[in-house]
């Protein structure tokens, strides 16, 4: 057991050093890094042709370290995690997130083992390694929420541009210039890809892949159908914008009705910890028996696990998708 703990500490130290190296290396010259990223994306445009077109976001390396990049490329899940980083628009690569996750998992394992002295329960400490990806997922959700709020106004602007006689690309460029992050830069990136030879449909599909927004996928499908069968694209975009606004209204009503369930979930989560804290001050001997006895620690770990399951179930009940 001592050898296993020593090996875990050694791996954690190695991952920390490697992560610091990648972090410092990436921050040495942000402007140079930005230019290299754009050139790398644009250089792949020449490779795209006909049925062999590939999403640009799948061509970027998963890590700046060659051996780690080869290691991550072996796992199909790695590309999905990299797509999560792209949708969150974070500056670091999947390799940095992976090393940070390994470090946190080992730290969580060691902390739980030091507290419980039970190897089986120490494995639950490995769940701490999920924290970096949970943070990235939160950033991505906030970014997608803001994009979805900007989309109706952007579609109205593009629709007015089309009615004025401009091409779709010009309308997208105008929206990219007028809107802030995240919609503006995404539209600008799409226009840049079109100007470098990518077809309009493929550039819109690339944007739909970078931005996890169902309403944007409606736009991509509508544009593809309109270019094949014809129709008033400006009117189509106006209708999509109207539908998105109606969905916002319906979602607001659902959130109002689900507020009671969310409040109940918060109370049920806080109540056991609050009662335990009060009992600790009222009767310390009673709580110390629970905290320092191995069976008491097992009961605490079991209770926390059951609470997490309950939180997941309640979240699934009140999470109604529109």
C-alpha atoms as a printed R data frame, in Angstrom:
    type eleno elety resid chain resno       x      y       z
1   ATOM     1    CA   UNK     A     1   0.000  0.000   0.000
2   ATOM     2    CA   UNK     A     2   2.872  2.387   0.806
3   ATOM     3    CA   UNK     A     3   4.430  1.654  -2.590
4   ATOM     4    CA   UNK     A     4   1.103  2.386  -4.318
5   ATOM     5    CA   UNK     A     5   0.750  5.742  -2.521
6   ATOM     6    CA   UNK     A     6   4.342  6.668  -3.388
7   ATOM     7    CA   UNK     A     7   3.738  5.786  -7.038
8   ATOM     8    CA   UNK     A     8   0.564  7.875  -7.065
9   ATOM     9    CA   UNK     A     9   2.429 10.861  -5.613
10  ATOM    10    CA   UNK     A    10   5.204 10.465  -8.196
11  ATOM    11    CA   UNK     A    11   2.686 10.399 -11.052
12  ATOM    12    CA   UNK     A    12   0.908 13.442  -9.636
13  ATOM    13    CA   UNK     A    13   4.171 15.395  -9.392
14  ATOM    14    CA   UNK     A    14   5.079 14.445 -12.970
15  ATOM    15    CA   UNK     A    15   1.679 15.554 -14.265
16  ATOM    16    CA   UNK     A    16   1.930 18.851 -12.353
17  ATOM    17    CA   UNK     A    17   5.351 19.595 -13.834
18  ATOM    18    CA   UNK     A    18   4.190 18.654 -17.334
19  ATOM    19    CA   UNK     A    19   1.028 20.741 -16.969
20  ATOM    20    CA   UNK     A    20   2.985 23.784 -15.759
21  ATOM    21    CA   UNK     A    21   5.361 23.408 -18.709
22  ATOM    22    CA   UNK     A    22   2.481 23.331 -21.200
23  ATOM    23    CA   UNK     A    23   0.746 26.242 -19.464
24  ATOM    24    CA   UNK     A    24   3.855 28.449 -19.477
25  ATOM    25    CA   UNK     A    25   4.688 27.457 -23.021
26  ATOM    26    CA   UNK     A    26   1.225 28.393 -24.214
27  ATOM    27    CA   UNK     A    27   1.322 31.798 -22.478
28  ATOM    28    CA   UNK     A    28   4.748 32.872 -23.665
29  ATOM    29    CA   UNK     A    29   3.381 34.673 -26.715
30  ATOM    30    CA   UNK     A    30  -0.433 34.745 -26.950
31  ATOM    31    CA   UNK     A    31  -0.413 36.771 -30.180
32  ATOM    32    CA   UNK     A    32   1.921 34.327 -31.905
33  ATOM    33    CA   UNK     A    33  -0.224 31.451 -30.672
34  ATOM    34    CA   UNK     A    34  -3.357 33.081 -32.102
35  ATOM    35    CA   UNK     A    35  -1.727 33.641 -35.491
36  ATOM    36    CA   UNK     A    36  -0.398 30.088 -35.618
37  ATOM    37    CA   UNK     A    37  -3.852 28.739 -34.760
38  ATOM    38    CA   UNK     A    38  -5.482 30.703 -37.584
39  ATOM    39    CA   UNK     A    39  -2.815 29.686 -40.093
40  ATOM    40    CA   UNK     A    40  -3.141 26.057 -39.053
41  ATOM    41    CA   UNK     A    41  -6.922 26.136 -39.542
42  ATOM    42    CA   UNK     A    42  -6.688 27.886 -42.889
43  ATOM    43    CA   UNK     A    43  -3.888 25.646 -44.174
44  ATOM    44    CA   UNK     A    44  -6.225 22.663 -43.928
45  ATOM    45    CA   UNK     A    45  -8.698 24.283 -46.323
46  ATOM    46    CA   UNK     A    46  -6.646 23.078 -49.315
47  ATOM    47    CA   UNK     A    47  -7.171 19.485 -48.220
48  ATOM    48    CA   UNK     A    48 -10.961 19.772 -48.291
49  ATOM    49    CA   UNK     A    49 -12.671 18.809 -51.548
50  ATOM    50    CA   UNK     A    50 -15.963 17.178 -52.588
51  ATOM    51    CA   UNK     A    51 -17.142 14.209 -50.543
52  ATOM    52    CA   UNK     A    52 -13.849 14.069 -48.614
53  ATOM    53    CA   UNK     A    53 -14.525 17.308 -46.744
54  ATOM    54    CA   UNK     A    54 -13.687 16.972 -43.054
55  ATOM    55    CA   UNK     A    55 -14.598 19.254 -40.223
56  ATOM    56    CA   UNK     A    56 -11.758 21.618 -39.509
57  ATOM    57    CA   UNK     A    57 -12.103 21.237 -35.787
58  ATOM    58    CA   UNK     A    58 -11.208 17.523 -36.013
59  ATOM    59    CA   UNK     A    59  -7.833 18.334 -37.603
60  ATOM    60    CA   UNK     A    60  -6.306 20.219 -34.711
61  ATOM    61    CA   UNK     A    61  -3.854 18.385 -32.399
62  ATOM    62    CA   UNK     A    62  -5.126 17.143 -29.055
63  ATOM    63    CA   UNK     A    63  -1.871 18.089 -27.317
64  ATOM    64    CA   UNK     A    64   1.315 20.043 -28.011
65  ATOM    65    CA   UNK     A    65   3.325 17.104 -26.655
66  ATOM    66    CA   UNK     A    66   3.798 14.544 -29.487
67  ATOM    67    CA   UNK     A    67   3.651 11.385 -27.369
68  ATOM    68    CA   UNK     A    68   0.574 12.604 -25.469
69  ATOM    69    CA   UNK     A    69  -1.116 13.583 -28.739
70  ATOM    70    CA   UNK     A    70  -0.554 10.070 -30.145
71  ATOM    71    CA   UNK     A    71  -1.838  8.543 -26.919
72  ATOM    72    CA   UNK     A    72  -5.057 10.591 -26.916
73  ATOM    73    CA   UNK     A    73  -5.728  9.958 -30.612
74  ATOM    74    CA   UNK     A    74  -6.154  6.261 -29.820
75  ATOM    75    CA   UNK     A    75  -9.367  6.918 -27.892
76  ATOM    76    CA   UNK     A    76 -12.580  7.922 -29.736
77  ATOM    77    CA   UNK     A    77 -13.798  9.674 -26.575
78  ATOM    78    CA   UNK     A    78 -10.841 12.088 -26.800
79  ATOM    79    CA   UNK     A    79 -12.270 13.776 -29.906
80  ATOM    80    CA   UNK     A    80 -15.592 14.289 -28.148
81  ATOM    81    CA   UNK     A    81 -13.831 15.863 -25.173
82  ATOM    82    CA   UNK     A    82 -11.819 18.054 -27.542
83  ATOM    83    CA   UNK     A    83 -15.073 19.152 -29.170
84  ATOM    84    CA   UNK     A    84 -16.286 20.176 -25.709
85  ATOM    85    CA   UNK     A    85 -13.197 22.398 -25.337
86  ATOM    86    CA   UNK     A    86 -13.836 23.934 -28.765
87  ATOM    87    CA   UNK     A    87 -17.464 24.662 -27.913
88  ATOM    88    CA   UNK     A    88 -16.356 26.260 -24.632
89  ATOM    89    CA   UNK     A    89 -13.740 28.291 -26.576
90  ATOM    90    CA   UNK     A    90 -10.968 27.641 -24.049
91  ATOM    91    CA   UNK     A    91  -7.378 28.405 -25.018
92  ATOM    92    CA   UNK     A    92  -5.655 25.235 -23.782
93  ATOM    93    CA   UNK     A    93  -5.632 21.815 -25.449
94  ATOM    94    CA   UNK     A    94  -7.113 18.513 -24.347
95  ATOM    95    CA   UNK     A    95  -3.654 17.366 -23.191
96  ATOM    96    CA   UNK     A    96  -3.563 20.056 -20.493
97  ATOM    97    CA   UNK     A    97  -7.078 19.143 -19.329
98  ATOM    98    CA   UNK     A    98  -6.139 15.454 -19.264
99  ATOM    99    CA   UNK     A    99  -3.023 16.039 -17.145
100 ATOM   100    CA   UNK     A   100  -4.927 18.302 -14.761
101 ATOM   101    CA   UNK     A   101  -7.645 15.671 -14.459
102 ATOM   102    CA   UNK     A   102  -5.084 12.976 -13.610
103 ATOM   103    CA   UNK     A   103  -3.498 15.198 -10.943
104 ATOM   104    CA   UNK     A   104  -6.828 16.000  -9.301
105 ATOM   105    CA   UNK     A   105  -7.892 12.334  -9.402
106 ATOM   106    CA   UNK     A   106  -4.715 11.270  -7.597
107 ATOM   107    CA   UNK     A   107  -5.056 14.073  -5.052
108 ATOM   108    CA   UNK     A   108  -8.675 13.081  -4.396
109 ATOM   109    CA   UNK     A   109  -7.662  9.439  -3.971
110 ATOM   110    CA   UNK     A   110  -4.927 10.307  -1.457
111 ATOM   111    CA   UNK     A   111  -7.127 12.686   0.541
112 ATOM   112    CA   UNK     A   112  -9.989 10.194   0.846
113 ATOM   113    CA   UNK     A   113  -7.565  7.406   1.791
114 ATOM   114    CA   UNK     A   114  -5.952  9.575   4.483
115 ATOM   115    CA   UNK     A   115  -9.393 10.361   5.884
116 ATOM   116    CA   UNK     A   116 -11.030  6.934   5.747
117 ATOM   117    CA   UNK     A   117  -8.067  4.494   5.574
118 ATOM   118    CA   UNK     A   118 -10.338  2.304   3.425
119 ATOM   119    CA   UNK     A   119  -9.023  1.525  -0.056
120 ATOM   120    CA   UNK     A   120 -12.453  0.851  -1.592
121 ATOM   121    CA   UNK     A   121 -13.831  4.241  -0.547
122 ATOM   122    CA   UNK     A   122 -10.602  5.916  -1.645
123 ATOM   123    CA   UNK     A   123 -11.540  5.027  -5.213
124 ATOM   124    CA   UNK     A   124 -14.411  7.506  -4.946
125 ATOM   125    CA   UNK     A   125 -11.768 10.226  -4.612
126 ATOM   126    CA   UNK     A   126 -10.832  9.598  -8.245
127 ATOM   127    CA   UNK     A   127 -14.068 11.373  -9.165
128 ATOM   128    CA   UNK     A   128 -12.251 14.634  -8.416
129 ATOM   129    CA   UNK     A   129 -10.577 14.195 -11.789
130 ATOM   130    CA   UNK     A   130 -13.890 15.006 -13.488
131 ATOM   131    CA   UNK     A   131 -13.838 18.565 -12.093
132 ATOM   132    CA   UNK     A   132 -11.881 20.174 -15.012
133 ATOM   133    CA   UNK     A   133 -14.349 18.832 -17.550
134 ATOM   134    CA   UNK     A   134 -17.302 19.866 -15.393
135 ATOM   135    CA   UNK     A   135 -15.905 23.402 -15.310
136 ATOM   136    CA   UNK     A   136 -15.418 23.361 -19.091
137 ATOM   137    CA   UNK     A   137 -18.954 22.014 -19.514
138 ATOM   138    CA   UNK     A   138 -20.299 24.870 -17.375
139 ATOM   139    CA   UNK     A   139 -18.379 27.440 -19.452
140 ATOM   140    CA   UNK     A   140 -19.663 25.841 -22.642
141 ATOM   141    CA   UNK     A   141 -23.293 25.884 -21.438
142 ATOM   142    CA   UNK     A   142 -23.047 29.557 -20.484
143 ATOM   143    CA   UNK     A   143 -21.513 30.378 -23.859
144 ATOM   144    CA   UNK     A   144 -24.172 28.425 -25.765
145 ATOM   145    CA   UNK     A   145 -26.912 30.117 -23.734
146 ATOM   146    CA   UNK     A   146 -25.585 33.545 -24.682
147 ATOM   147    CA   UNK     A   147 -25.238 32.490 -28.332
148 ATOM   148    CA   UNK     A   148 -28.837 31.300 -28.371
149 ATOM   149    CA   UNK     A   149 -29.996 34.636 -26.948
150 ATOM   150    CA   UNK     A   150 -28.134 36.533 -29.675
151 ATOM   151    CA   UNK     A   151 -29.258 34.297 -32.537
152 ATOM   152    CA   UNK     A   152 -32.803 35.689 -33.155
153 ATOM   153    CA   UNK     A   153 -31.547 39.264 -33.518
154 ATOM   154    CA   UNK     A   154 -28.707 38.079 -35.767
155 ATOM   155    CA   UNK     A   155 -31.128 36.164 -37.997
156 ATOM   156    CA   UNK     A   156 -33.340 39.244 -38.269
157 ATOM   157    CA   UNK     A   157 -30.299 41.273 -39.328
158 ATOM   158    CA   UNK     A   158 -29.319 38.689 -41.950
159 ATOM   159    CA   UNK     A   159 -32.927 38.552 -43.191
160 ATOM   160    CA   UNK     A   160 -33.002 42.365 -43.608
161 ATOM   161    CA   UNK     A   161 -29.685 42.161 -45.453
162 ATOM   162    CA   UNK     A   162 -31.112 39.567 -47.846
163 ATOM   163    CA   UNK     A   163 -34.221 41.686 -48.488
164 ATOM   164    CA   UNK     A   164 -31.916 44.594 -49.309
165 ATOM   165    CA   UNK     A   165 -30.338 42.516 -52.066
166 ATOM   166    CA   UNK     A   166 -27.133 41.338 -50.367
167 ATOM   167    CA   UNK     A   167 -25.812 37.794 -50.535
168 ATOM   168    CA   UNK     A   168 -26.012 35.435 -47.556
169 ATOM   169    CA   UNK     A   169 -22.269 35.673 -46.992
170 ATOM   170    CA   UNK     A   170 -22.502 39.466 -46.756
171 ATOM   171    CA   UNK     A   171 -25.331 39.168 -44.239
172 ATOM   172    CA   UNK     A   172 -23.310 36.768 -42.096
173 ATOM   173    CA   UNK     A   173 -20.304 39.097 -42.283
174 ATOM   174    CA   UNK     A   174 -22.437 42.049 -41.178
175 ATOM   175    CA   UNK     A   175 -23.804 40.079 -38.206
176 ATOM   176    CA   UNK     A   176 -20.267 38.997 -37.287
177 ATOM   177    CA   UNK     A   177 -19.171 42.632 -37.175
178 ATOM   178    CA   UNK     A   178 -22.154 43.906 -35.206
179 ATOM   179    CA   UNK     A   179 -22.498 41.228 -32.515
180 ATOM   180    CA   UNK     A   180 -20.193 40.530 -29.594
181 ATOM   181    CA   UNK     A   181 -18.823 37.223 -28.302
182 ATOM   182    CA   UNK     A   182 -19.786 34.448 -28.895
183 ATOM   183    CA   UNK     A   183 -21.999 34.940 -31.972
184 ATOM   184    CA   UNK     A   184 -19.886 37.606 -33.677
185 ATOM   185    CA   UNK     A   185 -16.573 35.687 -33.747
186 ATOM   186    CA   UNK     A   186 -18.314 32.463 -34.839
187 ATOM   187    CA   UNK     A   187 -20.034 34.162 -37.772
188 ATOM   188    CA   UNK     A   188 -16.763 35.893 -38.695
189 ATOM   189    CA   UNK     A   189 -14.924 32.581 -38.630
190 ATOM   190    CA   UNK     A   190 -17.582 31.083 -40.919
191 ATOM   191    CA   UNK     A   191 -17.225 33.951 -43.402
192 ATOM   192    CA   UNK     A   192 -13.432 33.532 -43.303
193 ATOM   193    CA   UNK     A   193 -13.756 29.859 -44.185
194 ATOM   194    CA   UNK     A   194 -16.070 30.718 -47.089
195 ATOM   195    CA   UNK     A   195 -13.583 33.293 -48.393
196 ATOM   196    CA   UNK     A   196 -10.832 30.647 -48.351
197 ATOM   197    CA   UNK     A   197 -12.781 28.252 -50.556
198 ATOM   198    CA   UNK     A   198 -15.002 26.213 -48.240
199 ATOM   199    CA   UNK     A   199 -18.549 25.821 -49.557
200 ATOM   200    CA   UNK     A   200 -21.310 27.735 -47.800
201 ATOM   201    CA   UNK     A   201 -23.076 24.573 -46.620
202 ATOM   202    CA   UNK     A   202 -19.876 23.071 -45.246
203 ATOM   203    CA   UNK     A   203 -18.893 26.300 -43.469
204 ATOM   204    CA   UNK     A   204 -22.316 26.445 -41.820
205 ATOM   205    CA   UNK     A   205 -22.011 22.781 -40.798
206 ATOM   206    CA   UNK     A   206 -18.620 23.544 -39.259
207 ATOM   207    CA   UNK     A   207 -20.166 26.377 -37.259
208 ATOM   208    CA   UNK     A   208 -23.030 24.114 -36.154
209 ATOM   209    CA   UNK     A   209 -20.423 21.621 -34.947
210 ATOM   210    CA   UNK     A   210 -18.464 24.287 -33.054
211 ATOM   211    CA   UNK     A   211 -21.651 25.704 -31.512
212 ATOM   212    CA   UNK     A   212 -23.944 23.239 -29.750
213 ATOM   213    CA   UNK     A   213 -27.190 25.070 -30.502
214 ATOM   214    CA   UNK     A   214 -30.214 23.174 -31.913
215 ATOM   215    CA   UNK     A   215 -31.664 26.369 -33.387
216 ATOM   216    CA   UNK     A   216 -28.489 26.916 -35.403
217 ATOM   217    CA   UNK     A   217 -28.874 23.424 -36.868
218 ATOM   218    CA   UNK     A   218 -32.353 24.456 -38.065
219 ATOM   219    CA   UNK     A   219 -30.714 27.342 -39.892
220 ATOM   220    CA   UNK     A   220 -28.130 25.070 -41.537
221 ATOM   221    CA   UNK     A   221 -30.802 22.636 -42.734
222 ATOM   222    CA   UNK     A   222 -33.005 25.492 -43.991
223 ATOM   223    CA   UNK     A   223 -30.155 27.021 -45.984
224 ATOM   224    CA   UNK     A   224 -29.259 23.647 -47.512
225 ATOM   225    CA   UNK     A   225 -32.880 22.987 -48.546
226 ATOM   226    CA   UNK     A   226 -33.346 26.517 -49.887
227 ATOM   227    CA   UNK     A   227 -30.239 26.288 -52.070
228 ATOM   228    CA   UNK     A   228 -31.489 23.025 -53.589
229 ATOM   229    CA   UNK     A   229 -35.205 23.755 -54.010
230 ATOM   230    CA   UNK     A   230 -35.362 27.549 -53.883
231 ATOM   231    CA   UNK     A   231 -37.517 29.807 -51.755
232 ATOM   232    CA   UNK     A   232 -37.433 33.060 -49.818
233 ATOM   233    CA   UNK     A   233 -34.435 32.651 -47.495
234 ATOM   234    CA   UNK     A   234 -35.081 35.979 -45.773
235 ATOM   235    CA   UNK     A   235 -38.595 34.889 -44.834
236 ATOM   236    CA   UNK     A   236 -37.265 31.538 -43.620
237 ATOM   237    CA   UNK     A   237 -34.767 33.249 -41.311
238 ATOM   238    CA   UNK     A   238 -37.437 35.573 -39.944
239 ATOM   239    CA   UNK     A   239 -39.662 32.573 -39.161
240 ATOM   240    CA   UNK     A   240 -36.778 30.773 -37.410
241 ATOM   241    CA   UNK     A   241 -36.096 33.886 -35.310
242 ATOM   242    CA   UNK     A   242 -39.780 34.062 -34.351
243 ATOM   243    CA   UNK     A   243 -39.840 30.368 -33.378
244 ATOM   244    CA   UNK     A   244 -36.722 30.820 -31.221
245 ATOM   245    CA   UNK     A   245 -38.338 33.727 -29.364
246 ATOM   246    CA   UNK     A   246 -41.485 31.651 -28.768
247 ATOM   247    CA   UNK     A   247 -39.314 28.870 -27.346
248 ATOM   248    CA   UNK     A   248 -37.726 31.388 -24.979
249 ATOM   249    CA   UNK     A   249 -41.178 32.312 -23.684
250 ATOM   250    CA   UNK     A   250 -42.164 28.663 -23.187
251 ATOM   251    CA   UNK     A   251 -38.867 27.904 -21.475
252 ATOM   252    CA   UNK     A   252 -39.421 30.806 -19.077
253 ATOM   253    CA   UNK     A   253 -42.837 29.418 -18.103
254 ATOM   254    CA   UNK     A   254 -41.325 25.969 -17.502
255 ATOM   255    CA   UNK     A   255 -38.567 27.417 -15.331
256 ATOM   256    CA   UNK     A   256 -41.164 29.237 -13.261
257 ATOM   257    CA   UNK     A   257 -43.170 26.045 -12.720
258 ATOM   258    CA   UNK     A   258 -40.017 24.047 -11.889
259 ATOM   259    CA   UNK     A   259 -38.707 26.617  -9.384
260 ATOM   260    CA   UNK     A   260 -40.428 24.828  -6.478
261 ATOM   261    CA   UNK     A   261 -38.753 21.527  -7.347
262 ATOM   262    CA   UNK     A   262 -35.323 23.194  -7.585
263 ATOM   263    CA   UNK     A   263 -35.806 24.886  -4.214
264 ATOM   264    CA   UNK     A   264 -36.819 21.554  -2.647
265 ATOM   265    CA   UNK     A   265 -33.674 19.945  -4.042
266 ATOM   266    CA   UNK     A   266 -31.472 22.685  -2.552
267 ATOM   267    CA   UNK     A   267 -33.148 22.321   0.855
268 ATOM   268    CA   UNK     A   268 -32.762 18.533   0.846
269 ATOM   269    CA   UNK     A   269 -29.061 18.866   0.000
270 ATOM   270    CA   UNK     A   270 -28.261 21.493   2.636
271 ATOM   271    CA   UNK     A   271 -30.424 20.041   5.450
272 ATOM   272    CA   UNK     A   272 -28.259 16.981   6.379
273 ATOM   273    CA   UNK     A   273 -25.075 19.066   6.551
274 ATOM   274    CA   UNK     A   274 -26.817 21.773   8.564
275 ATOM   275    CA   UNK     A   275 -28.245 19.241  11.049
276 ATOM   276    CA   UNK     A   276 -24.839 17.561  11.366
277 ATOM   277    CA   UNK     A   277 -23.169 20.920  12.078
278 ATOM   278    CA   UNK     A   278 -25.763 21.792  14.749
279 ATOM   279    CA   UNK     A   279 -25.376 18.372  16.405
280 ATOM   280    CA   UNK     A   280 -21.596 18.787  16.401
281 ATOM   281    CA   UNK     A   281 -21.904 21.960  18.517
282 ATOM   282    CA   UNK     A   282 -24.773 20.662  20.688
283 ATOM   283    CA   UNK     A   283 -23.345 17.185  21.376
284 ATOM   284    CA   UNK     A   284 -19.725 16.889  20.148
285 ATOM   285    CA   UNK     A   285 -19.233 13.429  21.635
286 ATOM   286    CA   UNK     A   286 -22.148 12.077  19.609
287 ATOM   287    CA   UNK     A   287 -20.768 13.396  16.336
288 ATOM   288    CA   UNK     A   288 -17.164 12.432  17.078
289 ATOM   289    CA   UNK     A   289 -18.286  8.822  17.403
290 ATOM   290    CA   UNK     A   290 -19.681  9.095  13.879
291 ATOM   291    CA   UNK     A   291 -16.650 10.869  12.434
292 ATOM   292    CA   UNK     A   292 -13.826  8.834  13.951
293 ATOM   293    CA   UNK     A   293 -15.326  5.354  13.947
294 ATOM   294    CA   UNK     A   294 -14.689  3.396  10.686
295 ATOM   295    CA   UNK     A   295 -18.324  2.311  10.504
296 ATOM   296    CA   UNK     A   296 -19.436  5.912  10.942
297 ATOM   297    CA   UNK     A   297 -17.226  7.005   8.072
298 ATOM   298    CA   UNK     A   298 -18.678  4.267   5.907
299 ATOM   299    CA   UNK     A   299 -22.175  5.500   6.734
300 ATOM   300    CA   UNK     A   300 -21.187  9.082   5.847
301 ATOM   301    CA   UNK     A   301 -19.732  7.970   2.508
302 ATOM   302    CA   UNK     A   302 -22.856  5.899   1.784
303 ATOM   303    CA   UNK     A   303 -25.127  8.825   2.671
304 ATOM   304    CA   UNK     A   304 -23.215 11.207   0.378
305 ATOM   305    CA   UNK     A   305 -23.421  8.675  -2.446
306 ATOM   306    CA   UNK     A   306 -27.184  8.319  -1.985
307 ATOM   307    CA   UNK     A   307 -27.534 12.117  -1.905
308 ATOM   308    CA   UNK     A   308 -25.692 12.393  -5.235
309 ATOM   309    CA   UNK     A   309 -28.042  9.819  -6.745
310 ATOM   310    CA   UNK     A   310 -31.023 11.753  -5.402
311 ATOM   311    CA   UNK     A   311 -29.690 15.023  -6.847
312 ATOM   312    CA   UNK     A   312 -29.273 13.362 -10.240
313 ATOM   313    CA   UNK     A   313 -32.829 11.958 -10.170
314 ATOM   314    CA   UNK     A   314 -34.353 15.298  -9.144
315 ATOM   315    CA   UNK     A   315 -32.374 17.111 -11.828
316 ATOM   316    CA   UNK     A   316 -33.683 14.702 -14.446
317 ATOM   317    CA   UNK     A   317 -37.248 15.266 -13.261
318 ATOM   318    CA   UNK     A   318 -37.177 19.070 -13.370
319 ATOM   319    CA   UNK     A   319 -34.929 19.377 -16.449
320 ATOM   320    CA   UNK     A   320 -37.550 19.705 -19.197
321 ATOM   321    CA   UNK     A   321 -36.151 20.324 -22.658
322 ATOM   322    CA   UNK     A   322 -38.066 22.585 -25.015
